[in-house]
Amino acid sequence: MPEQYRSEYPRPQFVREAWMNLNGEWEFEFDDDQVGESEKWHTGEQALQRRIQVPFAFQSSLSGIGDPEFHDTVWYRRELEIPESFAGKKILLHFGAVDYEASVWVNGNLVAKHEGGHTPFCADITAALTPKEQKNTLVVKAVDYSKDVTLPRGKQYWKSDSASIFYTRTTGIWQTVWMEAVSPVYLEKVKLTPDIDKKSIEIRSFVKGTLESDVLKLQVDISFEGQPVTSDSYSVRNAHECRSINLSDFNDHGLGRWWSPEHPNLYDVTFTLRDGDTILDEVTSYFGMRKISIESGKLCLNNRAYYMKLVLDQGYFPDGNLTPPSDDAIRRDVELTKEMGFNGARKHQKLEDPRYLYWCDKLGLLVWGEAANAYEYSEEYVRRFTSEWQESIERDYNHPSIVVWVPLNESWGVPNIAIDKQQQQHALAMYHMTKSLDPMRPVVSNDGWELVGTDLFNIHDYEWRREVLEERYSSVEQAVSGRSGNRKLAVEGFPYQNQPILITEFGGVAYKKSHWDGWGYSGAENDEDFADRLRAVIKPMLISGVVQGYCYTQLTDVEQEINGLLTYDRQPKLPLEVIRAINEGK
C-alpha cells in the first residue's frame, strides 16, 4: 500500500507554496463504547491500536479497514512534524471534509470543532504547538449519526446494507488533511465575479490579521496563456476590499476568451499582499469569464441560448466510496463525460472534491452544484442544512464550471412540501438565501417535482417509451401539466412562470456488463438493445423544442445500481463514440 494517497495540492484555486500534505497512515480506533472522552484520548498520550489510510473512510477498502458496519464515533491520531520552512509563521491546519462532526486537538489543546459532513474547515494551530525539539500530536474525533434520517447525508444509507438508491456510509475523514504556513497578516480568501458585458472581473479580498499599516497593498497580476494582461495595486484599508478590474484584451469575437465547455479559457491571477516592500502573502489562482443567465425564457451561456446535455454523477468509487482514489481518476471521469458527448454533470447528493471542479474548469465541463440532503424534516435539520449549504456556496463560488445551484432534490428533507407550509417556506428560504449569496447563477428550489420559487422548471421522468416522451414534451402545456413520481410538478400557489424546462433525471437503463448485479429503471439485454433504449429516451429531448436540456441517469454503475453508461470501475458499456453520436441525435 502506498505511503500517501491523494498527494496533489487539495485547493487548486487558492495556492500557496508553503504547504504540507498530511494524508497517509494514521492511528485509528472505533469508540463504540464511548470511552474515548473519559479515557482522555484527546490528549494524544495514548496510542490507538488500528491503522487507517487517510483520506479514506473506514468503510472503504482503500482505508485498509473496509468495515461497513455502524461505528459512529471514531478517533484518529498522528505525530506532527513542522517543517523548518514554517518557522516564524502562522500554521493553518485544513480538513477537506469530515463526516459528520469533528473535534480537533493539538497537544491536548482543542483547536477546532466543525459540523457538516461535506464542507472544509481550518484551524490556526500555532499557539498549540510545542517548542521545536518536542513532538506535536494531532488527534481528531469524528462523530456520525448514521441512523438519523434528518441528517444531511446524501446517498448514505441509514440501514445496514445498501439498497435501492442508497449506498455505503461514510464516517470520519474523507478528504485531504493538510497544513500551510502564512504570515501574521495574510489573504484569507478572495471572491471572483466575472462580468463579460462590462469586460471586467470583480475581486473581493478578505485579509486576516491586525491591519496596523497604512501602506498595506494588494497587487493583482492577471495573465492569459502565460502572457500578461493587466496589473493593479491598491490599498487595503479594511479586512474586506472590493475592486473591479477591466480586461482590456477581452472580447469574444476577436480573441475568443470566454469560458465554455467548448473553449475552457482560463485567466491566471497572482495576489501579492505587501506591507511597503515586504511581501506578506502570495497566492495564485485563476478565473473564467463566463455568464449564465435566463433571457426571455431561454437558458443562456455567455448571452446565447445553450442546450445543456448533462449526466448524473453520483461521485462514488468501488474502492474509495465517496473519496476518489487519485487525481487521475478524477480527471478521467471528466474526460469520459466529455468523450460521451455531454457538456455537463449534475453532481448528485454530494459536494464534490475541489479537484473535480478544477478539472471541470480546466477541461471544460458545466457543473450543477448540489447539496447532500437529509431524508426527513426537522428544525434541527434546518439548522444543520442551512449552515452547511452556506459553506458549500462559499467554497465553490469562484469556479467558472459551476453554473446552477440545487439545494434540494425530489423533496428530500421536505417530504410533505406539497401540503406543509413550513416545509414550503424552508425550500423558499433555501432558494432566496442562495440567491442572496450568489446572484449570478440560477437556483432550483426542489429538483424533479413539487417546485416552489425556482429559476428552472426541472422534471424527473423515467418513462422509457419513445412515443410517450415525444408526446409528453411536444408542448409547454403538456410538459408542465404532467406528474413525476406521481407528484405534481409544482406546489399549489407556485405555477409555471415561463422558466426554462429541463428534464434533469431520465433514462436509467439497466445493463449488466460486469460482475456487479443490480437494477435500473428499464432493462437492456445486449449492446444493440442498450443503444436503442438510449436513443429512445434521448432523441425525444433533442427534438422537443420545449426541453432546453437534460441530465441522463447516470454516469456509472454504483453498488447495486447498474444503470450507468460506464461500469462501476469506469469501463464503457458501449463505445464512447456510439454514446456521443446518440447525444448528437444520430
C-alpha positions as CSV (number, residue, x, y, z in Angstrom):
1,M,0.0,0.0,0.0
2,P,1.4,3.4,-1.0
3,E,2.7,5.7,1.8
4,Q,0.4,8.5,0.8
5,Y,-2.7,8.7,-1.4
6,R,-4.0,11.9,-2.8
7,S,-0.7,13.8,-2.6
8,E,-1.8,16.6,-5.0
9,Y,-2.5,20.1,-3.8
10,P,-6.0,20.0,-2.4
11,R,-7.2,23.6,-3.1
12,P,-6.2,24.4,-6.7
13,Q,-8.0,27.7,-6.8
14,F,-6.1,29.3,-3.9
15,V,-2.5,28.0,-4.0
16,R,0.4,28.8,-1.6
17,E,3.9,27.3,-1.9
18,A,4.4,26.6,1.8
19,W,2.2,23.6,2.5
20,M,2.4,20.0,3.7
21,N,0.1,17.1,2.9
22,L,-0.9,15.0,6.0
23,N,-2.5,12.1,4.2
24,G,-1.2,8.7,4.8
25,E,-1.2,6.2,7.7
26,W,-2.7,7.4,10.9
27,E,-3.5,5.6,14.1
28,F,-7.2,4.9,14.4
29,E,-9.8,3.4,16.7
30,F,-13.6,2.8,16.9
31,D,-15.2,4.1,20.1
32,D,-18.4,2.1,20.1
33,D,-18.4,2.0,23.9
34,Q,-17.9,5.8,24.2
35,V,-14.8,5.6,26.4
36,G,-12.6,8.0,24.4
37,E,-13.6,11.1,26.3
38,S,-13.4,9.6,29.8
39,E,-10.0,8.0,29.0
40,K,-8.8,11.3,27.6
41,W,-7.8,10.1,24.2
42,H,-7.8,13.7,23.0
43,T,-4.5,14.3,24.9
44,G,-2.7,12.2,22.4
45,E,-0.8,10.4,25.2
46,Q,-2.4,7.1,24.4
47,A,-1.7,5.3,21.1
48,L,-4.6,4.0,19.1
49,Q,-4.4,0.4,18.0
50,R,-5.7,0.3,14.5
51,R,-4.2,1.9,11.3
52,I,-6.0,3.8,8.6
53,Q,-5.1,5.4,5.3
54,V,-6.3,9.0,5.4
55,P,-8.2,10.4,3.5
56,F,-10.3,7.2,3.1
57,A,-13.2,6.5,5.4
58,F,-13.0,3.2,7.3
59,Q,-15.9,1.8,5.3
60,S,-13.8,1.8,2.1
61,S,-11.2,-0.8,1.1
62,L,-8.6,1.8,0.4
63,S,-8.7,2.8,4.1
64,G,-7.1,-0.5,4.9
65,I,-10.0,-1.4,7.1
66,G,-13.1,-1.9,4.9
67,D,-15.6,-2.3,7.6
68,P,-19.2,-1.4,6.5
69,E,-20.7,-1.8,10.0
70,F,-22.0,1.0,12.2
71,H,-19.3,2.8,14.1
72,D,-20.5,6.3,14.8
73,T,-17.6,7.6,16.9
74,V,-14.1,7.2,15.7
75,W,-10.7,8.6,16.7
76,Y,-7.6,9.4,14.7
77,R,-4.0,10.2,16.0
78,R,-0.7,11.1,14.4
79,E,2.5,12.9,15.1
80,L,3.1,16.3,13.5
81,E,6.5,17.4,12.3
82,I,6.5,21.1,11.4
83,P,8.9,21.9,8.6
84,E,11.7,24.3,9.3
85,S,10.5,26.5,6.5
86,F,7.3,27.1,8.5
87,A,9.3,28.7,11.4
88,G,8.1,32.2,12.4
89,K,4.8,31.7,10.5
90,K,1.2,31.0,11.5
91,I,0.4,27.3,10.9
92,L,-3.1,26.6,9.5
93,L,-4.5,23.1,9.7
94,H,-7.0,22.2,7.0
95,F,-9.6,19.4,6.6
96,G,-11.3,19.0,3.3
97,A,-14.2,17.1,4.8
98,V,-15.0,15.1,7.9
99,D,-18.4,13.4,8.2
100,Y,-20.2,14.5,10.3
101,E,-19.0,16.3,13.5
102,A,-15.3,16.8,14.1
103,S,-13.3,17.9,17.1
104,V,-9.5,18.5,16.7
105,W,-6.8,18.7,19.3
106,V,-3.1,19.5,19.0
107,N,-1.1,18.5,22.0
108,G,-4.3,18.1,24.0
109,N,-5.5,21.6,23.1
110,L,-8.8,21.9,21.4
111,V,-8.2,23.9,18.2
112,A,-11.3,23.3,16.1
113,K,-14.9,22.0,16.2
114,H,-16.9,21.6,13.0
115,E,-20.3,20.3,12.0
116,G,-21.2,19.3,8.4
117,G,-20.0,16.2,6.5
118,H,-19.1,17.8,3.1
119,T,-17.6,21.2,3.8
120,P,-14.0,22.2,4.7
121,F,-12.7,23.8,7.9
122,C,-9.5,25.3,9.1
123,A,-7.7,25.9,12.4
124,D,-4.8,28.2,13.4
125,I,-2.8,25.7,15.5
126,T,0.3,28.0,16.1
127,A,-0.4,28.6,19.8
128,A,-0.9,24.9,20.4
129,L,2.4,23.8,19.0
130,T,5.3,22.8,21.3
131,P,8.9,24.1,21.1
132,K,10.9,22.8,18.1
133,E,12.7,20.0,19.9
134,Q,9.5,18.5,21.2
135,K,6.9,16.3,19.5
136,N,3.5,17.5,18.4
137,T,0.4,15.2,18.4
138,L,-2.7,15.7,16.4
139,V,-5.9,14.0,17.5
140,V,-9.3,14.0,15.7
141,K,-12.6,12.7,17.0
142,A,-15.4,12.3,14.4
143,V,-19.0,11.6,15.3
144,D,-21.6,10.4,12.8
145,Y,-25.3,9.8,13.2
146,S,-25.7,7.0,10.8
147,K,-29.4,6.2,11.6
148,D,-30.6,9.8,11.9
149,V,-32.8,10.4,8.8
150,T,-32.9,14.2,9.4
151,L,-29.1,14.4,9.0
152,P,-27.9,15.9,5.7
153,R,-26.2,12.8,4.3
154,G,-27.0,12.4,0.6
155,K,-27.0,8.8,-0.6
156,Q,-25.5,7.3,2.6
157,Y,-27.9,4.6,3.8
158,W,-29.2,4.6,7.4
159,K,-29.7,0.8,7.3
160,S,-27.1,-1.9,7.5
161,D,-26.9,-2.9,3.8
162,S,-27.0,-0.7,0.7
163,A,-30.3,-1.0,-1.2
164,S,-32.4,0.8,-3.8
165,I,-30.9,4.3,-4.4
166,F,-28.8,4.3,-1.2
167,Y,-25.2,3.4,-0.8
168,T,-22.4,2.7,1.7
169,R,-22.0,5.2,4.5
170,T,-19.0,7.5,5.0
171,T,-17.8,8.3,8.6
172,G,-14.9,10.5,9.6
173,I,-12.1,12.0,7.4
174,W,-12.8,11.5,3.7
175,Q,-10.9,14.4,2.1
176,T,-7.3,15.6,2.3
177,V,-5.8,16.9,5.6
178,W,-3.0,19.4,5.2
179,M,-1.1,22.3,6.7
180,E,0.1,25.6,5.3
181,A,2.2,28.5,6.6
182,V,1.2,32.1,6.5
183,S,2.3,35.5,7.8
184,P,0.5,37.0,10.8
185,V,-1.4,39.1,8.3
186,Y,-2.5,37.1,5.2
187,L,-5.1,36.9,2.5
188,E,-7.8,34.7,3.9
189,K,-9.9,34.4,0.7
190,V,-11.0,36.1,-2.5
191,K,-14.3,36.1,-4.3
192,L,-14.1,36.5,-8.1
193,T,-17.2,37.6,-10.0
194,P,-16.8,37.9,-13.8
195,D,-18.8,40.3,-15.9
196,I,-18.5,39.6,-19.6
197,D,-20.8,42.5,-20.5
198,K,-18.5,45.1,-18.8
199,K,-15.4,43.1,-19.6
200,S,-14.3,43.1,-16.0
201,I,-13.5,40.9,-13.1
202,E,-14.7,42.0,-9.6
203,I,-12.3,41.0,-6.8
204,R,-13.4,40.9,-3.2
205,S,-10.5,40.3,-1.0
206,F,-10.6,39.3,2.7
207,V,-7.5,39.9,4.8
208,K,-7.0,38.2,8.1
209,G,-4.9,39.6,10.9
210,T,-4.5,43.0,12.5
211,L,-4.2,45.8,9.9
212,E,-1.8,48.2,11.6
213,S,0.0,49.5,8.5
214,D,-1.3,52.4,6.3
215,V,0.7,51.1,3.4
216,L,-0.8,47.6,3.2
217,K,-1.5,46.9,-0.5
218,L,-2.8,44.1,-2.6
219,Q,-1.2,43.7,-6.0
220,V,-3.2,41.7,-8.6
221,D,-1.4,40.4,-11.7
222,I,-3.6,38.8,-14.4
223,S,-2.3,36.8,-17.4
224,F,-3.7,34.6,-20.1
225,E,-1.8,31.6,-21.6
226,G,1.4,33.0,-20.0
227,Q,1.1,36.5,-21.4
228,P,0.5,39.4,-19.0
229,V,-2.9,41.0,-19.4
230,T,-3.1,43.7,-16.7
231,S,-1.9,44.6,-13.2
232,D,-3.4,46.6,-10.4
233,S,-2.2,47.6,-7.0
234,Y,-4.4,49.2,-4.4
235,S,-4.5,50.0,-0.7
236,V,-6.2,47.5,1.7
237,R,-7.6,49.7,4.5
238,N,-10.2,47.2,5.7
239,A,-10.4,43.5,6.2
240,H,-12.7,43.4,3.2
241,E,-12.0,45.3,0.0
242,C,-13.8,45.2,-3.4
243,R,-12.1,46.1,-6.7
244,S,-13.3,45.9,-10.3
245,I,-10.5,45.4,-12.9
246,N,-11.1,45.9,-16.6
247,L,-9.7,43.3,-19.0
248,S,-8.6,45.4,-22.0
249,D,-7.7,42.3,-24.0
250,F,-11.2,40.7,-23.5
251,N,-13.7,40.2,-26.3
252,D,-15.3,37.1,-27.6
253,H,-15.4,37.9,-31.3
254,G,-11.7,38.7,-31.7
255,L,-9.7,36.8,-29.1
256,G,-12.3,34.3,-28.1
257,R,-11.6,34.4,-24.3
258,W,-15.0,33.5,-22.9
259,W,-15.1,30.3,-20.8
260,S,-17.3,27.5,-22.1
261,P,-17.2,23.7,-22.3
262,E,-16.1,24.0,-25.9
263,H,-13.5,26.6,-25.1
264,P,-12.4,26.4,-21.4
265,N,-10.4,29.6,-21.4
266,L,-8.9,30.5,-18.0
267,Y,-7.1,33.6,-16.8
268,D,-4.3,33.1,-14.3
269,V,-4.0,35.6,-11.4
270,T,-1.5,36.2,-8.7
271,F,-2.4,38.0,-5.5
272,T,0.5,39.6,-3.6
273,L,-0.2,41.2,-0.2
274,R,2.5,43.8,0.7
275,D,3.4,45.9,3.6
276,G,5.6,48.5,1.9
277,D,8.4,46.5,0.2
278,T,7.7,43.4,2.4
279,I,5.7,40.6,0.9
280,L,3.3,39.2,3.5
281,D,1.5,36.7,1.3
282,E,1.4,35.4,-2.2
283,V,-1.4,33.3,-3.7
284,T,-2.0,32.0,-7.2
285,S,-5.5,31.4,-8.6
286,Y,-7.5,31.5,-11.8
287,F,-10.9,32.5,-13.1
288,G,-13.1,32.1,-16.2
289,M,-15.0,34.8,-17.9
290,R,-18.5,33.4,-18.4
291,K,-22.1,34.3,-17.8
292,I,-25.1,32.1,-17.1
293,S,-28.4,33.8,-17.5
294,I,-32.1,33.4,-18.4
295,E,-33.3,35.7,-21.2
296,S,-36.9,35.6,-22.4
297,G,-37.4,32.1,-21.0
298,K,-34.1,30.8,-22.6
299,L,-31.3,29.4,-20.6
300,C,-28.1,31.1,-21.9
301,L,-24.4,30.7,-21.6
302,N,-22.5,33.8,-22.5
303,N,-25.6,35.6,-23.7
304,R,-26.5,32.8,-26.2
305,A,-29.1,30.1,-25.8
306,Y,-27.3,26.9,-24.7
307,Y,-28.6,23.4,-24.7
308,M,-27.3,21.5,-21.6
309,K,-26.5,17.8,-22.0
310,L,-25.7,16.7,-18.5
311,V,-25.1,13.3,-16.9
312,L,-26.0,12.5,-13.3
313,D,-22.8,11.7,-11.5
314,Q,-23.0,10.1,-8.0
315,G,-19.3,10.5,-7.4
316,Y,-18.8,7.1,-5.8
317,F,-15.8,4.7,-6.4
318,P,-15.7,1.0,-5.8
319,D,-12.5,1.2,-3.6
320,G,-12.8,4.7,-2.1
321,N,-16.6,5.2,-1.8
322,L,-17.1,8.9,-1.7
323,T,-13.3,9.6,-2.0
324,P,-11.8,9.3,-5.4
325,P,-8.7,7.1,-5.3
326,S,-6.5,9.5,-7.2
327,D,-6.4,12.8,-9.1
328,D,-6.0,10.8,-12.3
329,A,-9.3,9.1,-11.5
330,I,-11.0,12.4,-11.0
331,R,-9.7,13.8,-14.3
332,R,-10.6,10.6,-16.1
333,D,-14.3,10.9,-15.0
334,V,-14.4,14.4,-16.5
335,E,-12.7,13.2,-19.7
336,L,-15.1,10.3,-20.1
337,T,-18.1,12.5,-19.6
338,K,-16.9,14.8,-22.3
339,E,-16.0,12.0,-24.7
340,M,-19.5,10.6,-24.5
341,G,-20.9,13.9,-25.8
342,F,-22.1,15.5,-22.5
343,N,-21.2,19.2,-21.8
344,G,-22.0,19.0,-18.1
345,A,-22.6,16.9,-15.0
346,R,-25.1,17.1,-12.1
347,K,-23.1,16.1,-9.1
348,H,-25.8,14.2,-7.2
349,Q,-26.2,14.4,-3.4
350,K,-22.6,15.3,-2.8
351,L,-20.4,18.3,-2.6
352,E,-17.6,17.1,-4.8
353,D,-13.8,17.3,-4.2
354,P,-12.4,20.7,-5.3
355,R,-10.0,18.8,-7.6
356,Y,-13.0,17.6,-9.6
357,L,-14.2,21.2,-10.0
358,Y,-10.6,22.2,-11.0
359,W,-10.6,19.6,-13.8
360,C,-14.1,20.8,-14.9
361,D,-12.8,24.3,-15.0
362,K,-9.7,23.3,-16.9
363,L,-11.1,20.8,-19.4
364,G,-14.5,22.4,-19.8
365,L,-17.5,20.8,-18.2
366,L,-20.5,22.5,-16.7
367,V,-21.4,21.5,-13.1
368,W,-24.6,21.8,-11.2
369,G,-23.6,22.1,-7.6
370,E,-25.9,20.1,-5.3
371,A,-26.2,19.5,-1.6
372,A,-26.2,16.3,0.3
373,N,-29.8,16.3,1.5
374,A,-31.5,14.8,4.6
375,Y,-34.4,12.4,4.1
376,E,-36.9,13.8,6.7
377,Y,-37.6,17.2,8.1
378,S,-37.0,18.7,11.5
379,E,-36.0,22.1,12.9
380,E,-32.6,20.6,13.8
381,Y,-32.2,19.5,10.1
382,V,-32.9,23.1,9.0
383,R,-30.2,24.5,11.3
384,R,-27.7,21.9,10.1
385,F,-28.5,22.1,6.5
386,T,-28.6,25.9,6.2
387,S,-25.2,26.2,7.7
388,E,-23.6,23.6,5.5
389,W,-25.2,24.9,2.3
390,Q,-23.8,28.4,3.0
391,E,-20.4,26.9,3.5
392,S,-20.8,24.9,0.2
393,I,-21.6,28.1,-1.8
394,E,-18.7,29.9,-0.1
395,R,-16.2,27.1,-1.0
396,D,-17.2,26.8,-4.7
397,Y,-18.3,30.3,-5.6
398,N,-15.2,31.1,-7.8
399,H,-15.4,28.0,-10.1
400,P,-16.5,29.0,-13.6
401,S,-17.7,25.4,-14.2
402,I,-20.5,25.8,-11.6
403,V,-23.5,27.3,-13.4
404,V,-26.5,26.2,-11.3
405,W,-27.2,25.6,-7.6
406,V,-29.5,22.8,-6.5
407,P,-30.1,22.9,-2.7
408,L,-33.0,20.4,-2.6
409,N,-33.8,17.3,-4.7
410,E,-37.0,15.4,-5.1
411,S,-38.4,16.7,-1.8
412,W,-35.7,15.1,0.2
413,G,-35.8,16.6,3.7
414,V,-39.2,18.2,2.9
415,P,-41.3,15.1,2.1
416,N,-44.6,16.9,2.8
417,I,-43.8,20.1,0.9
418,A,-47.0,19.7,-1.2
419,I,-49.2,20.5,1.8
420,D,-46.9,21.6,4.6
421,K,-46.4,25.4,4.6
422,Q,-43.4,25.1,6.9
423,Q,-41.6,22.9,4.5
424,Q,-42.6,25.1,1.6
425,Q,-41.1,28.1,3.4
426,H,-37.8,26.2,4.0
427,A,-37.5,25.4,0.3
428,L,-38.2,29.1,-0.5
429,A,-35.7,30.2,2.2
430,M,-33.0,28.0,0.6
431,Y,-33.8,29.4,-2.8
432,H,-33.7,33.1,-1.7
433,M,-30.7,32.5,0.6
434,T,-28.7,31.0,-2.3
435,K,-29.7,34.0,-4.5
436,S,-28.6,36.4,-1.7
437,L,-25.2,34.7,-1.6
438,D,-24.7,34.3,-5.3
439,P,-26.9,36.5,-7.6
440,M,-25.1,35.3,-10.8
441,R,-26.3,31.7,-11.0
442,P,-29.8,30.2,-11.4
443,V,-31.2,28.3,-8.4
444,V,-33.5,25.3,-8.4
445,S,-35.8,25.1,-5.3
446,N,-36.6,21.4,-5.4
447,D,-35.2,19.5,-8.4
448,G,-37.6,17.0,-10.0
449,W,-41.1,17.9,-8.8
450,E,-43.1,19.9,-6.2
451,L,-41.3,23.1,-7.1
452,V,-41.8,26.3,-5.3
453,G,-40.0,29.5,-6.3
454,T,-37.4,28.4,-8.9
455,D,-35.3,29.8,-11.8
456,L,-35.5,26.5,-13.8
457,F,-38.5,24.2,-14.2
458,N,-36.8,20.8,-13.8
459,I,-38.6,17.5,-14.3
460,H,-37.6,13.9,-13.4
461,D,-39.1,11.4,-15.8
462,Y,-38.1,7.7,-16.1
463,E,-40.6,6.9,-18.9
464,W,-38.7,4.7,-21.4
465,R,-41.2,4.6,-24.3
466,R,-40.1,7.0,-27.1
467,E,-43.6,7.8,-28.3
468,V,-44.8,8.7,-24.9
469,L,-41.9,11.0,-24.3
470,E,-42.3,12.7,-27.7
471,E,-46.0,13.4,-27.0
472,R,-45.3,14.5,-23.4
473,Y,-42.7,17.1,-24.4
474,S,-44.4,18.3,-27.6
475,S,-45.7,21.5,-26.0
476,V,-45.1,23.6,-22.9
477,E,-48.7,22.9,-21.7
478,Q,-48.1,19.1,-21.9
479,A,-44.8,19.3,-20.2
480,V,-45.7,21.3,-17.2
481,S,-49.1,19.6,-16.6
482,G,-47.6,16.2,-16.1
483,R,-46.8,14.3,-12.9
484,S,-43.4,13.0,-11.9
485,G,-43.1,10.2,-9.4
486,N,-46.9,10.5,-9.1
487,R,-46.4,14.0,-7.7
488,K,-47.4,17.4,-9.1
489,L,-44.5,19.2,-10.7
490,A,-45.3,22.5,-8.9
491,V,-46.7,23.1,-5.5
492,E,-50.1,24.8,-5.5
493,G,-49.6,28.5,-5.5
494,F,-46.4,28.3,-7.5
495,P,-47.5,27.9,-11.1
496,Y,-45.2,27.6,-14.1
497,Q,-43.9,31.1,-15.0
498,N,-42.1,30.7,-18.3
499,Q,-39.0,29.2,-16.7
500,P,-36.7,27.1,-18.9
501,I,-37.8,23.5,-18.9
502,L,-35.2,20.8,-18.4
503,I,-35.5,17.0,-17.8
504,T,-32.9,16.6,-15.1
505,E,-33.3,12.9,-14.4
506,F,-34.3,10.3,-17.0
507,G,-33.2,7.2,-18.7
508,G,-31.6,4.9,-16.1
509,V,-31.4,2.0,-18.4
510,A,-30.0,-1.1,-16.6
511,Y,-27.4,-3.1,-18.5
512,K,-25.2,-5.7,-16.8
513,K,-21.6,-5.6,-18.2
514,S,-19.6,-6.5,-15.2
515,H,-19.7,-8.9,-12.2
516,W,-21.9,-6.4,-10.3
517,D,-25.6,-7.2,-10.2
518,G,-28.3,-4.7,-9.7
519,W,-31.3,-2.8,-11.1
520,G,-32.3,0.2,-13.2
521,Y,-35.5,1.9,-14.5
522,S,-35.7,-0.3,-17.6
523,G,-33.5,-3.2,-18.8
524,A,-31.3,-3.9,-21.8
525,E,-30.4,-7.4,-23.0
526,N,-27.4,-6.7,-25.3
527,D,-25.4,-3.8,-26.8
528,E,-27.8,-3.2,-29.6
529,D,-30.8,-3.1,-27.2
530,F,-28.9,-0.8,-24.9
531,A,-28.1,1.6,-27.7
532,D,-31.8,1.5,-28.9
533,R,-33.1,2.3,-25.5
534,L,-30.7,5.2,-25.1
535,R,-31.9,6.7,-28.4
536,A,-35.5,6.1,-27.4
537,V,-35.1,8.4,-24.3
538,I,-32.6,10.9,-25.6
539,K,-34.0,11.6,-29.0
540,P,-37.3,13.0,-27.7
541,M,-35.4,15.5,-25.6
542,L,-33.4,16.7,-28.6
543,I,-36.3,17.2,-31.0
544,S,-38.8,18.5,-28.4
545,G,-38.4,22.2,-29.0
546,V,-39.7,22.7,-25.4
547,V,-36.9,21.0,-23.5
548,Q,-33.8,23.1,-23.1
549,G,-31.5,20.5,-21.6
550,Y,-31.4,17.1,-19.9
551,C,-29.5,15.1,-17.4
552,Y,-29.2,11.4,-18.1
553,T,-29.1,8.9,-15.2
554,Q,-26.3,8.0,-14.9
555,L,-22.5,8.1,-15.5
556,T,-21.5,4.9,-13.7
557,D,-23.0,1.9,-12.1
558,V,-22.9,2.3,-8.3
559,E,-23.1,-0.7,-5.9
560,Q,-26.5,-2.2,-6.6
561,E,-27.4,0.1,-9.4
562,I,-26.4,-1.0,-12.9
563,N,-28.0,1.9,-14.8
564,G,-24.7,3.6,-15.7
565,L,-23.2,4.3,-19.1
566,L,-20.0,3.0,-17.5
567,T,-19.5,0.1,-15.2
568,Y,-18.6,0.9,-11.6
569,D,-14.9,0.5,-12.5
570,R,-15.3,3.0,-15.3
571,Q,-15.4,0.6,-18.3
572,P,-17.7,1.9,-21.1
573,K,-20.8,-0.3,-21.8
574,L,-20.8,0.9,-25.4
575,P,-18.0,2.5,-27.4
576,L,-17.8,6.1,-26.3
577,E,-18.3,7.3,-29.9
578,V,-21.6,5.5,-30.1
579,I,-22.9,7.3,-26.9
580,R,-21.6,10.6,-28.3
581,A,-23.5,10.0,-31.5
582,I,-26.7,9.3,-29.6
583,N,-26.2,12.5,-27.6
584,E,-25.8,14.3,-31.0
585,G,-29.2,12.9,-32.2
586,K,-27.7,10.4,-34.6
